[in-house]
Amino acid sequence: MQDQPGLRRRGFLTAASGVGALALVGCGGPDDSGAGSGAAGKGGGGKPRRGGRLRAAFAGGGASETLDPHLANLFADVARAKALFDKLADYGDDLSARPRLASGWEPNAGLDRWKVTLRKADFHDGRPVTAQDVLFSYRRIADPEKAFRAKASLEPIDLRASRAVDERTVEFVLKRPTAEFPNVLAAFGAYIVPDGSSAADFDKKPVGSGPFRFGSFAPGRSALFRRNDDHWDGAPYLDEVEFVVANEESARVNALLGGQVEYAHELNPTTARAHEGGGRIEIVRLRNSAMQAFAMKTDRAPFDDERVREAFFLIADRQELVDGALSGAGVVGNDLFGKGYEYYADGLPQREQDLDRARSLLRKAGAEKLKVTLDTSAVAAGFTEAASIFRDQAAKAGVTVDVAMGSKDSYWADILDSGTLCCYRSGAMPIEAHISQRLLTDSTTNATKWHHKDFDALYQQAQATKDTQERAAVFGRMQRRLYAEGGFLVWGFADWIIGTARTVRGVDREAPANTLDWARFDKVWLA
């Protein structure tokens, strides 16, 4: 995705009007034609043409599916939600926030009040999007009786004190200084819906401000949306987009090969290799989409000793893990989240396997004949393979790793508190959000049990720092600490793989999954 000229996320942002390029977390530049079939990056693909229906196959959620955008959890949910609805901001390719329904935002000197200005946009029923709609949407998400996706992300906002200054200006009052407040506006699931919307409305005929209007919906089967000619960011090229549920990867691939769909989401590396360059379909690889890691619990033996954690960093042969567990569909990691994202500490030396140093550290820690259980599961692609590969790597350093297979249904709930070492992955999100949600003492999903008050204080310092470079320096200090003694052994970053028919153009090839330009069907066309 391309930045809009003159736009930066700091201070007051004024978004250029005109056509933008979209993805699952991010936002677009003006009149990006997108990457076409066989093209790299965002350019190429020929001149866009209007018309036609694109059928997109996703894994779905069965008969319980809903079009309520605040309940979007699966990729299919999010793809449908972003077609029908808009957010105030979304994440660019580098996971920094870019304006969407918001034309700009401006903080006060203390960074605890933010004034957000809305662009001129209308809902599908002709009503304008107003400040009151924004406040209603956020208050609905924050309902303590509900479990909406973006609730935790909106926690910094004091929604009772926040107010509509006028029809197109919202003043958000925050509970504490928050320099990265634009990330809140871009949070997953923070869609703007009309004031007064109810769950029943979303199930019958949802009204949003997105690039497509509601056509029909059969939960667990399909959804059909039609072009919104009046969308603020320009009308889609397609007449219609149809979301088809196909839970098995083989079913999605066969439908694509057979011409029943033109877009197949979430293919595995073996499928990609089999068809890449074959001429029948196009393979799109979205780089740096999913962190692959082992999570070490730092609050219990043996990983409460940072020498043991460093030894495990040095045991890993990252390239072997990428080649074996991801079938080469990814790049090596360096024990930090967010490769390629804003604030990423890319100046640190790439960590390499060093078995002699690992053995020395284990001896100093009194753990020469260490035995540890590695929890894994078939819940995510590559988990079981990564566990087996790392078990063999550890044996070369004198460490016995017992691999324990867990249930796909309960794995994510169990691993956060039990065990000592587990396979872990994460989709794209800002580095700041990764820190706040997973590495602070009171984080609710702290899989490594990283509890350090001085680290918490650095995060608060970063959020209270208005200057971008100074704030980046604080995030750099935090990452250096994690690199040296953290609990995430980040061995790789996986590609997210999509297949398309050769007639499809405009599919972005640079935006990680979970960013604005992922599943950006308003910028796709059929040749």
N, C-alpha and C positions, 0 to 999 in steps of 0.2 A: 504494500500500500504506500501511496505517495503522500508526503506532507502537502498540505495546502500552502501556497506561497505566503510567507510572512507569518505563519502560524507557529506559535510555541505555546506550551501548556502553562507557562507561568504568567503571573499578572493577569491582565484582562485580555481574553482571547476574542477576536472577532472572526468568525468563520466566514470564508468566502461562500457565496451562494453558487449554485450550479451543481453539476453532476459529480458525485463522490463515489469512490470505490469502497466497497464494504467487505467485511469478513466477520468471523465469530468473535473476535475481540479486537477492536481497532477502529479505524475510520478511513475515509478515503479522500483522495485529492480530486481536484476538479477535472472532470471529463477523462478519467482514466479509462482507456478502452479495455484494459485487462490483458492477461496472457491468454492467447488462444491455444488451440490444439497444436502441440508440437513446438510451442514457443516457450521461452524461459522468461521468468520475472513477470512484469506487469504490462509490458508492451507487446505489440504484435497481435496476430490473430485476425487481421483484416478489418474492414470497415463494419461496424455493428449494423445489424439489420433487425427490424422489428417483426414480431409475429411468432406464432407457434406455441406449443405446450412442451415444457421440459418436465420429464418424469424423473424424480430423484428417489432412490431407494436407501432407506435408513433402517437400522435396528430400532424397534419400537418398544412400547411398554404395555401392550395388550389392551384389553377392554377397558382398563381404568384410565386410559389416556385422557388428557384434557387440553384445551387450548388456553387455559388460564396461564398467562405469561409469568406470573409470580410463582408458579409451581414448576417451572421448567427445570428439569434435572438431566434428562437424557439428551444426547446430541440431536435426536429427532425433535424433541420438545423445543430446544433452543433455535433450531433452524426454522421451525414453524413460527415461533414467537418473533424472531427478527424479521420475518416476512410481513407479519401483521402489525407489529408494534415498533416503537422507537424508544431509545433511552436518551437521557440528557447528554451522555458522552459514551464513548466506547474506546476499546484498546487498539492502538496501532500495532504495526509489526513488531516494534520494540517494547510493547506493553506499556507505553505511556498513553495517558488519556487524551483523546481528541474530541472536539465538540461535535455533537449531533443535534438533538433538539435544542440544546443550549447553544446560543451564538457566542457566549463568552462567560467568564467568571472572574471575580475580583475579590481578594481577601482584604480584611482590615489589617492594621499594623500588627495586631496580636495573633493573627491567623486563626482566630476562634469565631469569626463571622465572615461568611462568604456571600456575596451578592451574585446571583446567577441570572443572566438575561436570556430569555427564550427567543428563538427565531420565530418568524411567522410561519405557522404550520397548522394544518387542519386535520381533524379526525375524519374517518370515512363517512360519517353522517353529516359533515359540513360544519360542525362546531369547531371553533378555534381551540388550539391547545393553550391552556392558560396556567398561570401560577397555581391556581386552586386545584387543577388537575394533578399537578406535580405533588402538592402537599397531600392530597387524597391518596395518591398512589403510594407514596412513601409511608404514610400512616397505616395504610392497609397492609403493606409488607411487614411493618413493625408490630402488628397485632400480636400481643403476647399469647393469645389463644391459638395462633396459627403457626405453621412451620414453613414459611415461605423462604425461598432460596437466598434472597438478599438480606434477610433480617440481620444477620451478624455484621454484614458490611455496613449497614446503616447505623450501627450502634453509636458512632461518634456524634450523631446529630441529636440535638434536643428538639424533637419535633413539636412539642407543645409551645416552645418559645419561638420557633421559626414561623415566618409569616409571608403572606403575599403583599409585596410593596405596591404593586399595581398588577394589571392583567398579565404582563409578560416579564415580571421581575419577582424573584423569590429571594428572601433573605434567610439563609440558613444559620442558625445559632448552634454552635458546637459545644460539646462538653469540655473540650481542651484544645489547645493549638494543634492544627492538623494541616501541615504544609501540603501533604499529598491528598487533600480533599477531592481533587478531580477524579482520583481513583474510585472514590465512593460513588460518584455520579455514574461511573462506567461499570459499576459492580454487576456481576452476573445476576440476571433476574430482575434488575432494577428498572423495569419497563414502565412507561407512563401510560395510564389508562384513563378514560373519562371519569370525572367526578361522579360518584354514585354507582359505579359498576359493581355488579355482584357476580358470584360464582355461576349463577344460572345464566347470566348474560354471556359468559364465555363459552358455556356449553351449547348455547342455542345459536347465537349470531354475534361473535366477538367484533367489537369496534375498536380499531386502533388508529394510529397515524402512519403506519408503515407503508412500504412500497406496493403491497398487495392487499386486496380486499378479500373478505371471506366469501367462499363459494359453497363448499360442503365439507363435512367431516364425518368419518366413520371410525371411531376409536379402534386402534389396533389394526386398521386396514389402510386407510388413505385419507388425505385432505387435499382439497382443490381450492386454490386461491387465484384471483384474477387481478390483472394490472390495475394499479391506482394511478390514473393519468394525472392526478393533481398532487402527487407526492412532492414535498418541498425539495427533495434532492433529485428531482427529475423522474419521469415515468420509466418503469422497467422496459427493457426491450421485448421481453416475452409477453405474450397475451396471457398465459397461464403457467403456473407451476403446480405440479401435483406431487405430493409426498406419499410414497408407497412404502408400507412396512414390510421388510424382509429381514427377519431376525438372524438367519444363518448367512454367514459370509458367502458360502457357496451359492445360495439362492440369489444374492445380490449380483454376484459375478455372472451367473448364468443368465439372469435377466438382462444384464448389460450386453453380454455377448449375443443374446437372442433378439435384441432390439426392443424388449419390453420396457426398458428404462434407458435414459441417456446419462445418468449420473449415479454412481454407486459409492456410498460412503463407507469408510473404514475397511480397507482391504489389508490382508496380511502380506508380509514381505515376500513369501513364497509365490503368492499370486502375482505380485508386482513383477518379480523377476521373470515369471513365465510369460508375461504378456508385454513387458516393456520393449518397445522397438519392434513388436511383431506386426504392427500395422492395423490390427483389428480394433483396438481401443487405445486410449491415451491414459498413461499413468501420471498422476500428479503427486509429488512428494512435498509435503509441508514440513520444512525443517524445524528442528528445535521445538517440537510440539509437546513432548512428554519427557519429563525428567525420570530417569531410571536410577534407582538407588537401593542401598541396604541401610536400614535405620537401626542404629545402635542405641540402646537405652542407656543414657549417661548417668542415671541415678542408681544403678545397681551393678553388681559385679557381673562380668569382669570389666564392663565398659565405663565404670565410674573412675577408672584409672586412664588418664589421657594418653599414657604411653601405649596402652593396649589399643586405643582407638587409632593412634598414629600408625601402629603396626598393621592394623587392618587396612588403613589407607594404602600402605606400601605393599600389602599382599596382592592387591587387585591388579590384574592385567586387564586394563580397560578395553583395549582393542580386541582381545580375545572374547570379552563379554559382549561387546557390540557385534562382533562377527558371529558369535555362536547363539546368543540369546535374541538378538534383533535381526539375524541373518544379514548383517551389514547395513541395515536400513536405519542409520543414525550416525552420530559422532560421539567421540569419547567425552566424558565429563571430567571435572576437576574439583569434585567435592563441594561444589557450590551450585545452588539453584539459579536458573535464569540466564543461561548462556545466550548472548545476543540481545538481551533485554536492557532497558534503561537502568543504569547504575551498576551493571554487572562488573565485577572486579576482574577484568580480563588481563591485567598485568601480572598476575601471580604465575609462578612457574608451573607448567603442566606436570602434574604428579605422575611418576612412572613406577612400575613395579621394582622393588628393591628388597629381595627376600633376606639378604644378609642383615640389612638394617632392621627389618621387621623382627628377625630372630633376636637381635641384640636388645631391642626394646622390650620384647616379651621376657627375656632373661632378667632385665632390670626390674620388670614389674612382678617377677616371681611367677610367671605364667608360661614357662617353657613348654609344658605338655598340656596346654589349654584345650579344653573341650567345651563346645558351645553349640546350642541348637539354633538352626536357621529356619524360621517359619516362612513357608511359602504356600502357594495355591495356584490353581489354574484360573484364578479370577481375572488375571490380566495376562496378555500376550507376553511371553518371554520370562515370566516369573519362575517357572519350574526349571527352565533351561539355565537361567542365571544362577539359581541356587546350586545346581549340579556343577556348573563350571567353577563357581567360587569355592565350593567344597574341595575340588581337586587342586585349585590354586593354593588354598590354605594348607593343605596337606604338605606341600613343598616347604612350608615354613614351620612344620611340626605342629600345626593346629588341627585338631579333629573337629570337623563341622558335621553335625547330624542334621540332615534335612527333614523337616516335619511338614507333611502336607496338610493344609487346612481346608475347610469347607469354603466353596465359592460364596455361599450365602451369608456366612458369618465372618468372613476373613477381615473385612475392614472394621467391623465393630470390635473384634477380638484383639487385633494387633496393637491398637492404640495404647492399651494398658498392660497387656500380658507379654510374657516372653522377654527376651533380651536382644534378639537380632531378627530382623524380618525384611522381606522384599517389600519395596515401596515404590510408588510412582506418583507423579503429579502432572496435571495438565498445565497449560500456560496461565500465568497470572503475574501481576507486577511483583518485583522483588520485595517492595515494601509490604505488600499484602501477604506474601509468603512468610516474611518475618513476623508480622503481627498475628497471623493466624496459627503459626506453628512453632515459633521460637521464643515467645515471651512467656514469663512465668505463669501467667493466667490464660494463655492460649488454650482454646478448647480442643484443638487437634494437635497437641504437642507429642508427636510420635517418638521423638528422641528424648523426651523428658529433660529438655535443655532448660534449666532453671537458674538464671543468673541475674541478680538485681542490677549489677553494673551494665549488663547487656541491655536490660529493659530501659535503663536510664539513657543509654545511647540512642535507642529508638525514639524516646520522647524528645531528646535533643534534636534529632533529625527532623521530627515533625514540627518542632518549634523554630526551625531555621529557614528563613525566607529565601536567602540566596541559594540558587540552584547548585552552584559549584561547591559551596560550603556544605550543603546538605549531602551532595554526592560524596564528599570526603568522609562524612560521618558514616554513611552506608558502606563505604570502602573499609573503614576501620572495623565495622561489625563483620564484614565478610572475611577479612584477614583473620579475625578471631575464630570464625567458624572453620576456615581452611586449616588452621593449626590444630584445633581441638574440638571441633563440632561432632555431632552424632550422625550426620548424613554422609555416607560414603556414596557420592554421586558418580556412578561409573559411566553414564551415557545419557544422551538425549535422542529419543526416537523420532523418526519421521512419522507423520500422519499421512496415510496413503489413500488416495481417492482415484477412482476410475471413471472415465467419461467416454462417451461415444466420440468418434472423430468429427462429428458435426458440431460439437459444443465449443464455443469460444467464450473468452472473458473470464475463465476460472483463474483466480489469483493463485500464484505459485510461490509467494513469499510470506504470506501471513500464516503464523502458526495456528493450529486448531485453537479454538476459544478466543479468537480475535475478530475484529470487525469484518475483515475481508474473507474469512472462512464462511462458506455457504452463503455467499453474497449473490443470491439469485436475481436481484434486480439489475445486476451489471453483466449477466450472462446472456448470450444470444445463440441462436441456432443458424449455422451457415447453410 
